[in-house]
Amino acid sequence: MSGRGPGFVVLYRWRLHPGREEAFIEAWSRITAHYREKGSFGSRLHRGSDGLFYGYAQWPSDAARQKAFAEAEDPADAEQMRSAVAERFPEIRLESVADYLVLPAAGSTG
């Protein structure tokens, strides 16, 4: 049983302006699509019970992330996301040391 996941993960946290959640989610989704084309394994976005939004993106390596970031996302998407943020917390870089997450099969509901 292999427990080490691929690449590394970057965790993001934001407090959003009330009423700007949908605009943030839309921009996050488009930016994620951009970075998937540049080598990201994708991302997930969550709303915490504390009211914060949590996102994490997985990359094959820090070098791949840096290379992708050299080609910036659409400035309008970046501004839409920025304008929705009331407070941004420092990103946290995570190295996978044990990974047993199993993704459901496509079309599976439970």
C-alpha positions as CSV (number, residue, x, y, z in Angstrom):
1,M,0.0,0.0,0.0
2,S,1.6,3.3,-1.1
3,G,0.7,6.2,1.1
4,R,2.7,9.0,-0.5
5,G,0.8,11.4,-2.7
6,P,2.0,13.1,-5.9
7,G,3.7,16.4,-5.8
8,F,2.9,19.0,-3.2
9,V,-0.1,21.1,-2.2
10,V,-0.5,24.8,-1.5
11,L,-3.3,25.8,0.9
12,Y,-5.0,29.2,0.6
13,R,-7.4,30.9,3.0
14,W,-9.5,34.0,2.6
15,R,-12.3,36.0,4.3
16,L,-14.6,37.3,1.6
17,H,-16.7,40.4,1.4
18,P,-20.4,39.5,2.1
19,G,-22.2,39.1,-1.2
20,R,-19.0,38.5,-3.3
21,E,-18.8,34.7,-2.8
22,E,-20.2,33.8,-6.2
23,A,-17.9,36.2,-8.0
24,F,-15.0,34.7,-6.1
25,I,-16.0,31.1,-6.9
26,E,-16.4,31.9,-10.6
27,A,-13.0,33.6,-10.9
28,W,-11.3,30.8,-8.8
29,S,-12.8,28.2,-11.2
30,R,-11.5,30.0,-14.3
31,I,-8.1,30.5,-12.8
32,T,-8.0,26.8,-11.8
33,A,-8.7,25.9,-15.4
34,H,-5.9,28.1,-16.6
35,Y,-3.4,26.5,-14.3
36,R,-4.5,23.0,-15.1
37,E,-3.5,23.8,-18.7
38,K,-0.1,24.8,-17.3
39,G,0.5,21.6,-15.3
40,S,-1.5,21.8,-12.1
41,F,-3.3,18.7,-10.9
42,G,-6.2,21.0,-10.1
43,S,-7.7,22.5,-7.0
44,R,-10.6,22.4,-4.5
45,L,-12.4,25.2,-2.8
46,H,-14.3,24.9,0.5
47,R,-16.2,27.1,2.8
48,G,-15.3,26.4,6.4
49,S,-17.6,26.5,9.5
50,D,-15.6,29.5,10.6
51,G,-16.8,31.5,7.5
52,L,-13.4,31.4,5.8
53,F,-12.9,30.0,2.3
54,Y,-10.2,27.4,1.9
55,G,-8.6,26.4,-1.3
56,Y,-5.9,24.0,-2.2
57,A,-4.1,23.3,-5.4
58,Q,-1.9,20.3,-6.1
59,W,1.2,20.5,-8.3
60,P,3.7,17.9,-9.5
61,S,6.5,20.0,-8.0
62,D,7.3,23.5,-6.8
63,A,9.3,24.1,-10.0
64,A,6.2,23.2,-12.1
65,R,4.1,25.7,-10.0
66,Q,6.7,28.5,-10.5
67,K,6.9,27.8,-14.2
68,A,3.1,28.0,-14.5
69,F,3.0,31.2,-12.5
70,A,5.4,32.8,-14.9
71,E,2.5,32.9,-17.3
72,A,-0.1,34.9,-15.3
73,E,-3.8,34.2,-15.4
74,D,-6.3,36.5,-17.0
75,P,-6.0,39.9,-15.3
76,A,-9.8,40.3,-15.2
77,D,-10.1,37.0,-13.3
78,A,-7.4,37.9,-10.9
79,E,-9.0,41.3,-10.2
80,Q,-12.5,39.7,-9.8
81,M,-11.0,37.3,-7.2
82,R,-9.0,40.1,-5.4
83,S,-12.0,42.4,-5.2
84,A,-14.0,39.7,-3.4
85,V,-11.4,39.2,-0.7
86,A,-11.7,41.2,2.5
87,E,-8.7,39.4,4.1
88,R,-6.1,37.0,2.7
89,F,-4.0,34.8,5.0
90,P,-0.5,33.6,4.1
91,E,-0.4,30.5,1.9
92,I,0.8,27.3,3.4
93,R,2.9,24.8,1.4
94,L,2.3,21.1,2.2
95,E,4.4,18.2,1.3
96,S,2.5,14.9,1.0
97,V,3.7,12.3,3.5
98,A,0.7,10.0,3.6
99,D,-2.1,10.0,1.1
100,Y,-5.1,7.6,1.2
101,L,-7.7,9.8,-0.5
102,V,-9.8,7.8,-2.9
103,L,-11.7,9.8,-5.5
104,P,-15.2,8.5,-6.4
105,A,-15.7,7.1,-9.9
106,A,-17.1,9.5,-12.5
107,G,-20.9,9.7,-12.1
108,S,-20.8,8.2,-8.6
109,T,-23.0,10.0,-6.0
110,G,-22.1,8.3,-2.9
